[in-house]
Amino acid sequence: MKTGHTIKLESSRQCPVSVGEGLIERLEKHFDFSGYSGLVLITDTTVHRLYGQGVLARLRTMGKKVSLFTLPTGERAKSLSTVERGYNFLLANRVDRKGLICALGGGVVGDTAGFIAASYLRGIDYLQLPTTLLAQVDSSLGGKVGVNFEGKKNMVGSFYQPAAIIADVALLQSLPPAEMRHGLAEVIKYAIAMDEGLYRILEQKQNKDFSTTELKEIVMRCCRLKSAIVEIDETERTGKRAILNFGHTVGHALEAASSFKGSHGEAVAVGMVAAAGISQQLGMLAPDSVQGIRSLLLKFELPTSCPGVSPDALINAIRFDKKTMLGQTRWVLVKGIGKGVTNQLVEEAVVTKVLKELCR
Ligand SMILES: NC(=O)c1ccc[n+]([C@@H]2O[C@H](COP(=O)([O-])OP(=O)(O)OC[C@H]3O[C@@H](n4cnc5c(N)ncnc54)[C@H](O)[C@@H]3O)[C@@H](O)[C@H]2O)c1
């Protein structure tokens, strides 16, 4: 059955989030396109090959001018030069303030198209049509848009909420297993830091594959969790949004350490084991919970250690993390499954001990 559920994210702008199966085939049921002067589909070459023609055909039924701007696939496209090409494209196609950008793709497309939308003519509307698990549970939601700059991730950007998010889990069927794992790392992050019920669902799964029904439930659940946080700390000022960074302190450090060859999701997985280990050292988390977290990650083929990486390199990278405030790292730890706590200061000796074990 092709179903959809909608939640409303109450941020600086109300943003309906629709999650379901087959939604992309009847976009007009989930969003009112009538007030727009023209529609611009922004996607990457891979997603365009898979779904571009279908979505273009659907958009053309709205009776507006529809144009297509395609980015190369991959993180390198998330750059100011792509943004500049995007402005030129919009200008050449005479897109005015009533134009609508439809961002069809993973986080790279969503972040870049969202930033183009945020800045072109001081802001035009955009729609998030996320096609990766990571984008459906995380990046499309919350309004963080931007690009990389001078080799630094997400250095230039803004908070700019989409007009709506339409997450069609049917699109995840074509996702390569590595990309699925990448998104699952973020799902597990929500479970450990915020939702014990979700954790138990994942824990009880007998295999690593998900049905469409399971995906709908998981994506919806994660969207609810993230919406609740964005609603209380939209622009990351009160520190509450930091809970979404569970596992990311060591995760980012690993990505900065050149000897780690894994993906972002794999780095976050190891980072979650580190945060759980630190929580255990501080007496906040039972050893069997840490072991449970390891087993869960392994079941979904995510790593739980990083042998060969230098713990000193990690400590250095943590010191220079952009989320470090006044020279002090604020850790997100857990006081039990589903009970994340932010703003935790941890002695360096504790961090070093845990990292040494992970790097062995
Ligand atoms: N804005 C935020 O809050 C936020 C949060 C987390 C991550 N991010 C950003 O998200 C980006 C990563 O996003 P991502 O993991 O979605 O990567 P991505 O956008 O690069 O997509 C991964 C790969 O999957 C392909 N793909 C996308 N959808 C597909 C589908 N349905 N079937 C087959 N292939 C498909 C893409 O072409 C690409 O090759 C990073 O730049 C990261 O910084 C942003």
PDBQT file of the ligand as one rigid body, heavy atoms in Angstrom, charges set to zero:
ROOT
HETATM    1  N1  LIG A 401      22.389  19.501   6.640  1.00  0.00    +0.000 N 
HETATM    2  C1  LIG A 401      22.566  18.642   7.620  1.00  0.00    +0.000 C 
HETATM    3  O1  LIG A 401      21.998  18.788   8.720  1.00  0.00    +0.000 OA
HETATM    4  C2  LIG A 401      23.457  17.456   7.407  1.00  0.00    +0.000 A 
HETATM    5  C3  LIG A 401      23.456  16.392   8.326  1.00  0.00    +0.000 A 
HETATM    6  C4  LIG A 401      24.239  15.267   8.060  1.00  0.00    +0.000 A 
HETATM    7  C5  LIG A 401      25.002  15.220   6.895  1.00  0.00    +0.000 A 
HETATM    8  N2  LIG A 401      24.993  16.270   6.027  1.00  0.00    +0.000 N 
HETATM    9  C6  LIG A 401      25.768  16.241   4.779  1.00  0.00    +0.000 C 
HETATM   10  O2  LIG A 401      25.224  15.217   3.958  1.00  0.00    +0.000 OA
HETATM   11  C7  LIG A 401      26.226  14.834   3.030  1.00  0.00    +0.000 C 
HETATM   12  C8  LIG A 401      26.200  13.332   2.891  1.00  0.00    +0.000 C 
HETATM   13  O3  LIG A 401      24.918  12.955   2.423  1.00  0.00    +0.000 OA
HETATM   14  P1  LIG A 401      24.664  11.503   1.809  1.00  0.00    +0.000 P 
HETATM   15  O4  LIG A 401      25.225  10.498   2.699  1.00  0.00    +0.000 OA
HETATM   16  O5  LIG A 401      23.230  11.453   1.457  1.00  0.00    +0.000 OA
HETATM   17  O6  LIG A 401      25.627  11.488   0.534  1.00  0.00    +0.000 OA
HETATM   18  P2  LIG A 401      25.423  11.861  -1.004  1.00  0.00    +0.000 P 
HETATM   19  O7  LIG A 401      24.470  12.950  -1.184  1.00  0.00    +0.000 OA
HETATM   20  O8  LIG A 401      26.788  12.016  -1.575  1.00  0.00    +0.000 OA
HETATM   21  O9  LIG A 401      24.795  10.511  -1.586  1.00  0.00    +0.000 OA
HETATM   22  C9  LIG A 401      25.534   9.326  -1.495  1.00  0.00    +0.000 C 
HETATM   23  C10 LIG A 401      25.573   8.594  -2.817  1.00  0.00    +0.000 C 
HETATM   24  O10 LIG A 401      24.336   7.939  -3.038  1.00  0.00    +0.000 OA
HETATM   25  C11 LIG A 401      23.840   8.265  -4.343  1.00  0.00    +0.000 C 
HETATM   26  N3  LIG A 401      22.391   8.184  -4.235  1.00  0.00    +0.000 N 
HETATM   27  C12 LIG A 401      21.561   9.071  -3.657  1.00  0.00    +0.000 A 
HETATM   28  N4  LIG A 401      20.319   8.589  -3.616  1.00  0.00    +0.000 NA
HETATM   29  C13 LIG A 401      20.343   7.372  -4.188  1.00  0.00    +0.000 A 
HETATM   30  C14 LIG A 401      19.375   6.376  -4.422  1.00  0.00    +0.000 A 
HETATM   31  N5  LIG A 401      18.117   6.513  -4.008  1.00  0.00    +0.000 N 
HETATM   32  N6  LIG A 401      19.771   5.244  -5.048  1.00  0.00    +0.000 NA
HETATM   33  C15 LIG A 401      21.066   5.055  -5.423  1.00  0.00    +0.000 A 
HETATM   34  N7  LIG A 401      22.034   5.954  -5.209  1.00  0.00    +0.000 NA
HETATM   35  C16 LIG A 401      21.672   7.100  -4.596  1.00  0.00    +0.000 A 
HETATM   36  C17 LIG A 401      24.404   9.618  -4.641  1.00  0.00    +0.000 C 
HETATM   37  O11 LIG A 401      24.447   9.874  -6.023  1.00  0.00    +0.000 OA
HETATM   38  C18 LIG A 401      25.804   9.480  -4.029  1.00  0.00    +0.000 C 
HETATM   39  O12 LIG A 401      26.648   8.800  -4.908  1.00  0.00    +0.000 OA
HETATM   40  C19 LIG A 401      27.540  15.368   3.543  1.00  0.00    +0.000 C 
HETATM   41  O13 LIG A 401      27.950  16.432   2.738  1.00  0.00    +0.000 OA
HETATM   42  C20 LIG A 401      27.206  15.866   4.944  1.00  0.00    +0.000 C 
HETATM   43  O14 LIG A 401      27.997  16.968   5.333  1.00  0.00    +0.000 OA
HETATM   44  C21 LIG A 401      24.229  17.376   6.253  1.00  0.00    +0.000 A 
ENDROOT
TORSDOF 0
